[in-house]
Amino acid sequence: MPAAPAIDTAARRCAAVLAAGGLLLPLAACTSGGDDAPQGDSGAARDVRAVSRDDVTDGGTLRWAVDAMPTTLNVFQPDATGATTRIAEAVLPALFTLDSRGRPQRNGDYLESAEVTGTEPRQTVVYTLAEDARWSDGRALSAADFRAQWKALGGGDSAYWTARNAGYDRIAKVAAGDTPRQVEVTFKKPYADWESLFTPLYPKSVMGSPDGFNEKARTRLPASGGPFAVKPFGKKDDRVTLVRNDAWWGDAAKLDRIALTVVPRGERGAALAAGKVDVAEVTPKLAERIDGVHTTDAKPRGKERADGKTAGKPRKGSRKKTGDLGTYDVRRALAPAYTQLALNGASGPLGDERVRRALARTLDRGALAEKALAGLGLPAQALGSHLRMRDQAGYQDNSAALGGRDLESAQALLADAGWESGAPATGDDPDAPVDAKEKGDEEGKNRDGDRAEQRADETKALDAGRAAAVRTKGGNPLALRFLVPDGPGTAPTRATAEQISDQLAEVGIRTRIERVEDESLFRDHIASGDFDLALYAWPASAFPATDAGPIFAKPVPAGNGSLTVRQNYTRVGTDRIDQLFAAAVGELDREERQDLLSRADSRIWAAAGSVPLYQRPQLVAVREDLANIGAYGFQTPRYQDIGRTE
């Protein structure tokens, strides 16, 4: 067995969460344009019932479903979760927020200005803090908070249990500026994504010591700096309560409190039907149930217009007003995440680039997107970038670097790699890997049924004329282990896997689909390289120059004989891709940076280690009387504006 690779733990945890229903060459023309409509060119960048603050009533509690209790309130720790991020957004300073196109926007509640004031001999950024910006303990935000966060995240002190130090490791100095409200940050080398830094900003009482960073911020924060404050909670609690922060200087929060309530994905239908939560992200199946309640309604649901306002009123019909699914709307947007097919290029047949390219050219990505997103009220198109989502500013379709569906080319590549046509495969291959669920005596009871189902699928494909004879090389079949997540909400992902399996059969590639529990998929398989193919979701970033580099970095041997893969679980990379990311992260000119990223994306496509399929749906059930909340996409919520209308 090969030595285990060195893994980026934080990325593994993030990806494991997203697995649940849970990558010189020509450049394609830019498709996103300069449209500033909140919904983007697709019309699905976000879906929020947006109303004026004046039309939102004061008071009340919002019950918001989350997957699990946070184990820390520090988003920079490896075990931070989505709930950690949501809390931080509501209670801590965000110097820059994101709009629906994934663009950073200066937050006037905290900053009067923030600008690069010089590049020679070093890049310098000067922040001018808002006059009233202060912590809930009365202390003004200051350079001391910036300096403490830099020291904690800069990578120079291993006593801090940090998930990453990207960007902070490029800082040379943080000092007070010319006035008490100015902070001057000097960089050791240029950093393009400087707007990503110091958001969220923690008080120096958290960042100033390893103990404060690692332990004290797990269940409480000594001070808040947003429209809400978090109440301390215990390890056995099933909710986190955010209360209105009376020391907040901006627009006062409309809600009295937000209760982040633990509701597992599989239990959300029952919780919504019983009226126990007000907002919950839901699966396509549950969204369909909610939609079905409204089939007798006379008017279409109110949808957000291009100007951000709601077109029409919520429709009226025969719905009950409380205690059932009829009191909810489903808000739907394209999520800042995508489903990808990962090809493990470390060894085996996929270690040959020709086989990877052949496999990728067999895929009908458009058909996969259409089936996965059918009936969801969202545009169903294949994603053309590893680095940006469809409505994200700067999106370019670079998939031409690999090529579209071309079975003739795929057959030729496989033949060139030595994989010859053989006899049709029906029945079991004794050397094929078994389903993860078949391991162990108890799970093994279903072995015969699973294999019978596999044989039936193969026979069906052959009878339909869609399967070629399984290719062989040296007497071995071209058979690949195909891992997919198994858990609540993963049925659409598994359906995509079955569709991919049928497509690959057309060129003689046999796959054996293995369903693996969500928590085990990354921990026990993807991270260690124990797979051939895998289908899972991956988060997008507003700052791809920084965040995408480790995902596609060329693996390098470590001193102990292991392979350092960082977040590149496909183990496919090149020196040139690394060079392009290194140049992009230090390029301050936006157009030049975009060109570098597009060139990097084209080369990632050509390497065929990761094949983006489609942007994932974001489906959120929201009580019909709630405003300024829904499917946000990339956009940072404005928590102080959320509330109910009459």
C-alpha positions as CSV (number, residue, x, y, z in Angstrom):
1,M,0.0,0.0,0.0
2,P,1.3,3.5,-0.8
3,A,2.1,5.9,2.0
4,A,-0.8,8.0,3.1
5,P,-0.8,11.5,1.6
6,A,-0.5,14.7,3.7
7,I,-4.0,16.3,3.7
8,D,-5.4,19.7,4.3
9,T,-7.8,18.8,7.1
10,A,-9.9,21.9,6.9
11,A,-10.6,21.4,3.2
12,R,-11.5,17.8,3.8
13,R,-14.0,18.7,6.4
14,C,-15.5,21.4,4.2
15,A,-15.8,19.0,1.2
16,A,-17.2,16.2,3.3
17,V,-20.0,18.5,4.4
18,L,-20.7,19.4,0.8
19,A,-20.6,15.8,-0.4
20,A,-24.2,15.5,0.8
21,G,-27.0,16.3,-1.6
22,G,-24.8,16.3,-1.2
23,L,-11.9,21.1,-11.5
24,L,-0.8,27.2,-25.1
25,L,-4.7,26.6,-25.0
26,P,-7.6,28.6,-26.5
27,L,-9.7,30.8,-24.3
28,A,-13.5,31.0,-24.6
29,A,-15.3,34.3,-24.7
30,C,-16.5,35.8,-21.5
31,T,-20.2,35.0,-20.9
32,S,-21.1,36.9,-17.8
33,G,-20.9,40.5,-19.1
34,G,-21.3,43.5,-17.0
35,D,-25.0,43.0,-16.0
36,D,-25.6,44.2,-12.4
37,A,-29.0,42.5,-12.0
38,P,-29.0,40.7,-8.7
39,Q,-30.2,37.5,-10.3
40,G,-27.3,37.5,-12.9
41,D,-27.5,36.5,-16.5
42,S,-29.0,33.1,-15.6
43,G,-31.8,34.7,-13.6
44,A,-30.9,32.4,-10.7
45,A,-28.0,34.0,-8.9
46,R,-30.2,34.5,-5.9
47,D,-33.9,34.3,-4.9
48,V,-34.9,36.5,-2.0
49,R,-38.2,38.2,-1.2
50,A,-36.6,41.7,-1.0
51,V,-38.5,44.4,0.7
52,S,-37.7,47.8,2.3
53,R,-36.7,47.8,5.9
54,D,-39.7,50.1,6.5
55,D,-42.0,47.3,5.5
56,V,-40.5,44.8,8.0
57,T,-42.0,44.6,11.4
58,D,-40.0,44.8,14.6
59,G,-39.5,41.9,16.9
60,G,-39.9,38.1,16.9
61,T,-37.8,35.1,16.7
62,L,-36.5,33.4,13.5
63,R,-35.9,29.6,13.7
64,W,-33.3,28.7,11.2
65,A,-32.4,25.0,10.6
66,V,-28.8,24.0,10.7
67,D,-27.2,20.5,10.3
68,A,-25.4,20.4,13.6
69,M,-24.3,22.4,16.6
70,P,-21.0,24.3,16.0
71,T,-18.0,22.9,17.8
72,T,-16.4,26.3,17.6
73,L,-17.3,30.0,17.0
74,N,-13.9,30.5,15.3
75,V,-14.2,30.2,11.5
76,F,-10.4,29.9,11.2
77,Q,-10.3,26.6,13.1
78,P,-10.2,23.3,11.2
79,D,-13.5,22.1,12.7
80,A,-15.5,25.2,11.9
81,T,-18.8,24.4,10.1
82,G,-21.5,26.2,8.1
83,A,-23.2,27.1,11.4
84,T,-19.9,28.7,12.5
85,T,-19.9,30.9,9.4
86,R,-23.5,31.9,9.7
87,I,-23.0,33.0,13.3
88,A,-19.8,35.0,12.4
89,E,-21.7,36.8,9.6
90,A,-24.3,38.0,12.1
91,V,-22.2,38.9,15.1
92,L,-18.7,40.0,13.8
93,P,-17.4,42.8,11.6
94,A,-17.2,42.0,7.9
95,L,-15.0,44.6,6.2
96,F,-16.1,43.4,2.8
97,T,-19.3,41.5,2.0
98,L,-20.1,39.7,-1.3
99,D,-22.8,40.7,-3.7
100,S,-24.8,38.1,-5.7
101,R,-22.1,38.0,-8.4
102,G,-19.5,37.1,-5.9
103,R,-17.8,40.5,-5.9
104,P,-16.4,42.0,-2.7
105,Q,-18.1,45.2,-1.6
106,R,-16.8,47.6,1.0
107,N,-19.1,47.5,4.1
108,G,-19.8,51.1,5.1
109,D,-20.8,50.0,8.7
110,Y,-17.2,49.3,9.3
111,L,-15.1,51.1,6.7
112,E,-15.1,54.7,5.4
113,S,-12.5,53.6,2.9
114,A,-10.0,50.8,2.1
115,E,-7.5,51.2,-0.7
116,V,-4.1,50.2,-2.0
117,T,-2.0,53.3,-1.4
118,G,1.2,52.0,-2.8
119,T,2.9,49.1,-4.6
120,E,6.6,50.1,-4.4
121,P,8.7,49.0,-2.7
122,R,5.8,47.0,-1.2
123,Q,2.0,46.8,-1.5
124,T,0.4,48.9,1.2
125,V,-3.3,49.0,2.1
126,V,-4.8,51.6,4.3
127,Y,-8.1,51.0,6.1
128,T,-10.1,53.9,7.5
129,L,-12.6,52.6,10.1
130,A,-16.1,54.0,10.5
131,E,-16.2,56.5,13.3
132,D,-18.8,54.6,15.4
133,A,-17.4,51.1,14.8
134,R,-16.8,49.5,18.2
135,W,-17.1,46.2,20.0
136,S,-20.0,45.5,22.3
137,D,-17.8,46.0,25.3
138,G,-17.4,49.6,24.2
139,R,-13.8,49.4,22.8
140,A,-13.3,50.9,19.4
141,L,-12.1,48.7,16.5
142,S,-8.5,49.4,16.1
143,A,-5.1,48.3,14.7
144,A,-4.7,46.1,17.7
145,D,-7.4,43.8,16.5
146,F,-5.9,43.7,13.0
147,R,-2.5,43.0,14.4
148,A,-3.7,40.2,16.6
149,Q,-5.5,38.5,13.8
150,W,-2.5,38.7,11.5
151,K,-0.2,37.2,14.2
152,A,-2.7,34.4,14.8
153,L,-3.2,33.5,11.2
154,G,0.2,34.4,9.7
155,G,1.6,30.9,10.2
156,G,4.5,32.0,12.4
157,D,3.2,30.4,15.7
158,S,2.3,26.7,15.6
159,A,0.5,27.1,18.9
160,Y,-2.5,28.5,17.0
161,W,-4.7,25.7,15.6
162,T,-5.4,27.4,12.3
163,A,-7.1,25.9,9.3
164,R,-5.1,28.0,6.9
165,N,-3.0,31.2,6.7
166,A,-3.6,32.1,3.0
167,G,-3.0,35.9,2.5
168,Y,-2.0,36.5,6.1
169,D,1.3,34.9,5.5
170,R,2.1,37.6,2.9
171,I,1.8,40.4,5.4
172,A,5.0,42.0,6.7
173,K,3.5,44.6,9.1
174,V,0.3,45.9,10.6
175,A,0.5,49.3,12.2
176,A,-1.7,52.3,13.2
177,G,-2.1,54.8,10.4
178,D,-1.9,58.6,10.4
179,T,-5.1,58.9,12.5
180,P,-6.5,56.8,15.3
181,R,-9.1,55.2,13.0
182,Q,-6.6,54.2,10.3
183,V,-4.9,50.8,10.0
184,E,-1.9,50.4,7.6
185,V,-1.1,46.9,6.3
186,T,2.2,46.3,4.5
187,F,2.7,43.1,2.5
188,K,5.9,41.2,2.0
189,K,4.9,40.4,-1.6
190,P,1.8,41.6,-3.6
191,Y,-1.5,40.0,-2.7
192,A,-4.4,40.3,-5.2
193,D,-7.1,39.1,-2.8
194,W,-6.4,41.5,0.0
195,E,-10.1,42.3,0.3
196,S,-10.6,38.7,1.6
197,L,-8.6,39.5,4.7
198,F,-9.9,40.5,8.2
199,T,-13.4,39.3,7.4
200,P,-14.7,38.3,9.8
201,L,-12.6,40.3,12.2
202,Y,-12.3,38.9,15.7
203,P,-11.5,41.0,18.8
204,K,-7.9,40.8,20.1
205,S,-9.2,39.0,23.2
206,V,-9.8,36.0,20.9
207,M,-6.9,36.3,18.5
208,G,-4.3,37.6,21.0
209,S,-3.4,34.2,22.6
210,P,-3.4,30.6,21.5
211,D,-5.8,29.7,24.4
212,G,-8.3,32.4,23.4
213,F,-8.0,31.2,19.7
214,N,-8.1,27.5,20.3
215,E,-10.4,27.0,23.3
216,K,-12.2,30.1,24.7
217,A,-14.0,30.9,21.4
218,R,-15.6,27.5,21.2
219,T,-18.9,28.3,22.9
220,R,-18.8,32.0,23.6
221,L,-17.3,35.3,22.3
222,P,-16.1,37.9,24.7
223,A,-17.5,40.7,22.4
224,S,-19.5,41.1,19.3
225,G,-19.4,43.7,16.6
226,G,-22.4,43.1,14.5
227,P,-26.2,43.5,14.6
228,F,-26.5,40.4,16.8
229,A,-24.6,38.9,19.7
230,V,-24.3,35.2,20.4
231,K,-25.5,33.8,23.7
232,P,-23.1,31.2,25.3
233,F,-24.2,27.6,24.8
234,G,-23.3,24.1,26.1
235,K,-22.1,21.0,24.3
236,K,-25.5,19.3,24.8
237,D,-27.6,22.1,23.5
238,D,-29.5,21.7,20.2
239,R,-29.7,25.4,19.3
240,V,-27.6,28.5,19.3
241,T,-29.4,31.8,20.0
242,L,-28.4,35.1,18.5
243,V,-29.9,38.2,20.2
244,R,-30.2,41.7,19.0
245,N,-27.0,43.7,19.9
246,D,-28.1,46.9,21.6
247,A,-24.5,48.3,21.2
248,W,-24.7,48.0,17.4
249,W,-24.4,51.4,15.8
250,G,-25.9,50.6,12.4
251,D,-29.4,49.9,11.4
252,A,-31.0,48.0,14.3
253,A,-31.9,44.4,13.8
254,K,-35.5,43.9,13.0
255,L,-35.7,40.5,14.8
256,D,-35.3,40.1,18.5
257,R,-33.4,36.9,18.0
258,I,-32.3,34.2,15.6
259,A,-32.4,30.6,16.9
260,L,-30.1,28.3,14.9
261,T,-31.9,25.0,15.5
262,V,-30.4,21.6,14.8
263,V,-32.6,19.7,12.3
264,P,-30.9,16.8,10.4
265,R,-31.5,16.8,6.7
266,G,-33.6,13.7,6.9
267,E,-36.0,15.2,9.5
268,R,-36.6,18.6,7.9
269,G,-39.8,17.6,6.1
270,A,-41.4,16.6,9.4
271,A,-40.1,19.8,11.1
272,L,-41.5,22.0,8.4
273,A,-44.8,20.3,8.4
274,A,-45.1,20.7,12.2
275,G,-44.2,24.4,12.0
276,K,-41.0,23.9,14.1
277,V,-38.7,25.9,11.9
278,D,-39.1,29.0,9.7
279,V,-36.2,28.6,7.3
280,A,-34.5,25.4,6.1
281,E,-32.4,24.3,3.2
282,V,-34.2,21.4,1.6
283,T,-33.7,18.6,-0.9
284,P,-35.2,18.6,-4.3
285,K,-37.7,15.9,-3.2
286,L,-38.9,18.0,-0.3
287,A,-39.1,21.1,-2.4
288,E,-41.3,19.2,-4.8
289,R,-43.6,18.2,-1.9
290,I,-43.9,21.9,-0.9
291,D,-44.6,22.9,-4.4
292,G,-47.2,20.2,-4.7
293,V,-49.2,21.8,-1.8
294,H,-49.6,24.9,-4.0
295,T,-50.8,23.3,-7.2
296,T,-54.3,24.7,-6.7
297,D,-53.1,28.3,-6.1
298,A,-54.4,30.8,-8.6
299,K,-51.4,33.0,-9.0
300,P,-47.7,32.4,-9.5
301,R,-45.4,32.9,-6.6
302,G,-43.8,36.3,-6.2
303,K,-40.3,36.3,-7.8
304,E,-37.6,38.9,-7.3
305,R,-37.3,41.3,-10.2
306,A,-34.1,42.5,-11.8
307,D,-34.3,45.6,-9.6
308,G,-34.2,43.5,-6.5
309,K,-37.9,44.0,-5.6
310,T,-40.6,41.3,-5.5
311,A,-42.7,41.0,-8.6
312,G,-46.3,40.2,-7.4
313,K,-47.6,39.2,-4.1
314,P,-47.5,35.7,-2.6
315,R,-50.2,33.7,-4.2
316,K,-53.4,32.8,-2.4
317,G,-55.2,29.5,-2.5
318,S,-56.6,26.7,-0.4
319,R,-53.5,26.4,1.9
320,K,-53.8,26.1,5.6
321,K,-52.2,29.1,7.4
322,T,-50.2,27.2,10.1
323,G,-48.7,23.9,10.8
324,D,-48.2,22.5,7.3
325,L,-46.0,22.8,4.2
326,G,-48.4,25.2,2.6
327,T,-47.1,28.1,4.8
328,Y,-43.7,28.0,3.1
329,D,-42.3,29.2,-0.2
330,V,-39.3,27.5,-1.8
331,R,-36.6,30.0,-2.8
332,R,-34.3,28.6,-5.4
333,A,-30.9,29.8,-6.8
334,L,-27.8,28.3,-8.2
335,A,-25.5,27.6,-5.3
336,P,-21.9,28.7,-5.0
337,A,-20.9,25.1,-5.3
338,Y,-20.7,22.5,-8.1
339,T,-20.9,18.8,-8.7
340,Q,-17.8,17.4,-10.2
341,L,-16.5,14.0,-11.4
342,A,-13.1,13.4,-9.9
343,L,-10.6,11.1,-11.6
344,N,-7.9,9.7,-9.5
345,G,-4.7,10.1,-11.6
346,A,-2.3,8.7,-9.0
347,S,-2.3,5.2,-10.4
348,G,-4.2,2.6,-12.3
349,P,-5.8,3.2,-15.7
350,L,-6.5,6.9,-14.9
351,G,-2.8,7.5,-14.3
352,D,-2.7,7.7,-18.1
353,E,-3.8,11.2,-19.3
354,R,-5.2,9.6,-22.5
355,V,-7.6,7.5,-20.6
356,R,-8.7,10.4,-18.5
357,R,-9.3,12.6,-21.6
358,A,-11.1,9.7,-23.3
359,L,-13.4,9.3,-20.3
360,A,-14.1,13.0,-20.1
361,R,-14.9,13.2,-23.8
362,T,-17.4,10.4,-23.4
363,L,-19.5,12.5,-21.0
364,D,-22.6,14.4,-22.2
365,R,-22.4,17.1,-19.5
366,G,-25.3,19.0,-20.9
367,A,-27.6,15.9,-20.6
368,L,-26.3,15.3,-17.0
369,A,-27.1,18.9,-16.1
370,E,-30.6,18.7,-17.6
371,K,-31.5,15.6,-15.7
372,A,-30.0,16.7,-12.4
373,L,-31.8,20.1,-12.4
374,A,-35.0,19.0,-14.2
375,G,-38.1,20.3,-12.5
376,L,-36.3,22.6,-10.1
377,G,-37.1,25.9,-11.8
378,L,-33.4,26.5,-12.4
379,P,-31.4,26.9,-15.6
380,A,-30.0,23.5,-16.5
381,Q,-26.6,24.0,-18.2
382,A,-23.2,22.4,-17.9
383,L,-20.7,24.4,-16.0
384,G,-17.7,25.5,-18.0
385,S,-15.2,26.5,-15.3
386,H,-13.4,25.1,-12.3
387,L,-12.8,28.5,-10.8
388,R,-16.0,30.6,-11.1
389,M,-19.7,29.9,-11.2
390,R,-22.0,30.9,-14.1
391,D,-23.2,34.2,-12.6
392,Q,-20.0,35.0,-10.9
393,A,-18.1,38.1,-12.2
394,G,-15.4,36.9,-14.6
395,Y,-16.9,33.6,-15.5
396,Q,-15.6,32.0,-18.7
397,D,-16.4,28.7,-20.3
398,N,-12.9,27.1,-20.8
399,S,-14.1,23.6,-21.4
400,A,-13.1,23.7,-25.1
401,A,-9.5,23.1,-23.8
402,L,-10.7,19.5,-23.2
403,G,-13.4,19.2,-25.8
404,G,-17.0,18.2,-25.6
405,R,-18.7,14.8,-26.1
406,D,-16.8,13.0,-28.9
407,L,-17.1,9.2,-28.8
408,E,-14.9,8.7,-31.9
409,S,-12.1,10.7,-30.2
410,A,-12.6,8.8,-27.0
411,Q,-12.3,5.5,-28.7
412,A,-9.2,6.5,-30.5
413,L,-7.5,7.7,-27.2
414,L,-8.4,4.5,-25.4
415,A,-6.9,2.4,-28.3
416,D,-3.8,4.6,-28.3
417,A,-3.4,3.9,-24.6
418,G,-3.5,0.1,-25.3
419,W,-7.1,-0.6,-24.2
420,E,-8.6,-3.0,-26.8
421,S,-12.2,-3.9,-27.4
422,G,-13.1,-7.2,-25.8
423,A,-16.2,-9.4,-25.2
424,P,-19.4,-7.9,-23.7
425,A,-19.4,-8.0,-19.9
426,T,-22.5,-9.6,-18.4
427,G,-22.4,-11.2,-14.9
428,D,-19.9,-10.7,-12.2
429,D,-16.2,-9.9,-12.4
430,P,-14.7,-11.7,-9.4
431,D,-11.9,-9.1,-9.2
432,A,-14.3,-6.1,-9.3
433,P,-14.5,-4.2,-6.0
434,V,-17.6,-4.7,-3.9
435,D,-20.0,-2.1,-2.7
436,A,-18.8,-0.6,0.6
437,K,-22.1,-1.7,2.0
438,E,-21.3,-5.3,1.3
439,K,-18.3,-5.3,3.6
440,G,-18.9,-7.1,6.9
441,D,-21.3,-9.9,7.7
442,E,-24.3,-7.8,8.3
443,E,-24.1,-5.7,5.2
444,G,-23.1,-8.8,3.2
445,K,-26.7,-10.1,3.4
446,N,-27.5,-7.8,0.5
447,R,-24.7,-9.0,-1.8
448,D,-26.7,-11.2,-4.1
449,G,-29.3,-8.5,-4.6
450,D,-26.8,-5.8,-5.3
451,R,-24.9,-8.0,-7.8
452,A,-28.2,-9.0,-9.5
453,E,-29.0,-5.3,-9.8
454,Q,-25.6,-4.7,-11.3
455,R,-26.1,-7.5,-13.9
456,A,-29.5,-6.2,-14.8
457,D,-28.1,-2.7,-15.4
458,E,-25.4,-4.1,-17.6
459,T,-27.8,-6.2,-19.6
460,K,-30.2,-3.3,-20.0
461,A,-27.4,-1.1,-21.4
462,L,-26.3,-3.9,-23.8
463,D,-29.9,-4.5,-24.9
464,A,-30.4,-0.8,-25.5
465,G,-27.3,-0.7,-27.8
466,R,-25.6,1.8,-25.6
467,A,-22.8,-0.4,-24.2
468,A,-19.7,-1.3,-26.1
469,A,-17.7,-4.4,-25.3
470,V,-15.6,-3.8,-22.2
471,R,-12.1,-2.9,-23.1
472,T,-9.1,-4.9,-21.9
473,K,-5.4,-4.5,-21.6
474,G,-3.1,-7.3,-20.7
475,G,-6.1,-9.4,-20.0
476,N,-7.5,-6.9,-17.4
477,P,-10.8,-5.2,-18.0
478,L,-11.1,-1.4,-18.0
479,A,-13.2,-1.5,-14.8
480,L,-13.3,1.5,-12.4
481,R,-14.5,1.9,-8.8
482,F,-17.0,4.8,-8.8
483,L,-17.7,6.2,-5.3
484,V,-20.8,8.3,-4.6
485,P,-22.2,9.7,-1.3
486,D,-25.0,8.0,0.5
487,G,-27.2,9.9,2.9
488,P,-30.1,12.3,3.1
489,G,-30.4,14.4,-0.1
490,T,-27.9,12.4,-2.1
491,A,-30.4,10.6,-4.4
492,P,-29.9,13.2,-7.3
493,T,-26.1,12.7,-7.1
494,R,-26.5,8.9,-7.3
495,A,-28.8,9.4,-10.3
496,T,-26.1,11.4,-12.0
497,A,-23.6,8.6,-11.3
498,E,-25.9,6.0,-12.9
499,Q,-26.2,8.3,-16.0
500,I,-22.4,8.7,-16.2
501,S,-22.0,4.9,-15.9
502,D,-24.3,4.4,-18.8
503,Q,-22.4,6.9,-20.9
504,L,-19.0,5.4,-20.1
505,A,-20.4,2.0,-21.1
506,E,-20.7,3.3,-24.7
507,V,-17.0,3.3,-25.1
508,G,-16.3,0.1,-23.2
509,I,-15.5,1.5,-19.7
510,R,-17.1,-0.5,-17.0
511,T,-17.9,1.1,-13.6
512,R,-18.9,-0.3,-10.3
513,I,-20.8,2.2,-8.3
514,E,-20.1,2.1,-4.5
515,R,-22.3,4.1,-2.2
516,V,-20.4,5.4,0.8
517,E,-21.9,7.2,3.9
518,D,-21.3,10.9,3.7
519,E,-19.0,11.1,6.8
520,S,-16.8,8.2,5.5
521,L,-16.5,9.3,1.8
522,F,-13.8,11.9,2.3
523,R,-12.3,10.6,5.5
524,D,-11.8,7.0,4.4
525,H,-11.7,7.2,0.7
526,I,-11.2,10.5,-1.2
527,A,-8.5,11.9,1.2
528,S,-6.4,8.7,1.0
529,G,-6.9,8.2,-2.7
530,D,-8.9,5.0,-2.3
531,F,-11.1,5.5,-5.4
532,D,-10.9,5.6,-9.2
533,L,-13.9,7.9,-9.9
534,A,-15.9,9.9,-7.3
535,L,-18.8,12.2,-7.6
536,Y,-19.2,15.0,-5.0
537,A,-19.8,18.7,-4.5
538,W,-17.1,21.3,-4.2
539,P,-17.5,24.9,-2.9
540,A,-16.8,27.8,-5.2
541,S,-14.9,30.9,-4.0
542,A,-15.1,34.6,-4.5
543,F,-11.3,34.6,-4.4
544,P,-10.2,31.8,-6.7
545,A,-6.6,33.0,-7.1
546,T,-6.1,32.2,-3.4
547,D,-8.5,29.4,-2.7
548,A,-8.4,27.4,-5.9
549,G,-4.6,27.1,-6.0
550,P,-4.3,24.3,-3.4
551,I,-7.2,22.4,-5.0
552,F,-5.3,22.0,-8.3
553,A,-1.7,22.2,-7.1
554,K,0.7,19.5,-8.3
555,P,1.2,16.9,-5.6
556,V,4.8,16.7,-4.3
557,P,6.6,14.0,-2.4
558,A,7.1,14.6,1.3
559,G,10.1,13.8,3.3
560,N,8.6,10.7,4.9
561,G,7.7,9.1,1.5
562,S,4.1,10.3,1.5
563,L,2.5,12.5,-1.1
564,T,1.5,16.0,-0.2
565,V,-1.7,16.6,-2.1
566,R,-3.0,19.7,-0.2
567,Q,-6.6,19.8,-1.5
568,N,-5.9,18.1,-4.8
569,Y,-7.6,14.8,-4.2
570,T,-7.4,13.8,-7.9
571,R,-3.6,13.9,-7.7
572,V,-3.5,15.5,-11.1
573,G,-1.5,18.7,-11.6
574,T,1.3,20.4,-13.6
575,D,4.0,22.8,-12.9
576,R,2.5,25.3,-15.3
577,I,-0.8,25.3,-13.5
578,D,1.0,26.1,-10.3
579,Q,2.9,28.9,-12.0
580,L,-0.2,30.5,-13.3
581,F,-1.9,30.5,-9.9
582,A,1.2,31.9,-8.3
583,A,1.2,34.7,-10.8
584,A,-2.5,35.4,-10.4
585,V,-2.5,35.6,-6.6
586,G,0.2,38.4,-6.8
587,E,-1.3,40.3,-9.8
588,L,-3.1,43.5,-8.7
589,D,-4.4,44.3,-12.1
590,R,-7.9,42.8,-12.3
591,E,-7.8,42.1,-16.1
592,E,-4.4,40.6,-16.0
593,R,-5.4,38.4,-13.1
594,Q,-8.5,37.3,-14.9
595,D,-6.4,36.3,-17.9
596,L,-4.0,34.3,-15.7
597,L,-6.9,32.4,-14.1
598,S,-8.5,31.6,-17.4
599,R,-5.3,30.2,-18.7
600,A,-5.0,28.1,-15.5
601,D,-8.5,26.9,-15.9
602,S,-7.9,25.8,-19.5
603,R,-4.9,23.8,-18.4
604,I,-6.9,22.2,-15.6
605,W,-9.5,21.1,-18.2
606,A,-6.8,19.7,-20.4
607,A,-5.3,17.7,-17.6
608,A,-8.7,16.0,-17.1
609,G,-8.4,15.3,-13.4
610,S,-11.6,17.0,-12.5
611,V,-14.6,17.5,-14.7
612,P,-17.2,20.1,-13.5
613,L,-20.7,18.9,-14.4
614,Y,-23.3,21.5,-13.2
615,Q,-23.8,24.1,-10.5
616,R,-25.7,22.7,-7.6
617,P,-29.2,23.9,-6.7
618,Q,-29.8,25.9,-3.5
619,L,-33.4,25.3,-2.4
620,V,-34.5,27.0,0.8
621,A,-38.0,26.7,2.4
622,V,-39.0,30.0,3.9
623,R,-42.2,31.0,5.7
624,E,-44.2,33.2,3.3
625,D,-44.3,36.2,5.6
626,L,-40.5,36.4,6.0
627,A,-38.6,39.1,4.0
628,N,-35.0,39.6,3.0
629,I,-34.1,35.9,3.4
630,G,-34.0,33.0,1.0
631,A,-31.6,31.4,-1.4
632,Y,-28.7,33.9,-1.3
633,G,-26.2,32.3,-3.7
634,F,-22.9,34.1,-3.2
635,Q,-24.5,37.1,-1.5
636,T,-23.7,37.9,2.1
637,P,-27.0,38.1,4.1
638,R,-27.9,41.5,5.7
639,Y,-29.1,40.0,8.9
640,Q,-30.4,43.3,10.4
641,D,-33.0,43.5,7.6
642,I,-34.5,40.0,8.0
643,G,-37.9,39.9,9.5
644,R,-41.6,39.5,9.0
645,T,-44.1,41.6,7.1
646,E,-47.8,42.2,7.9
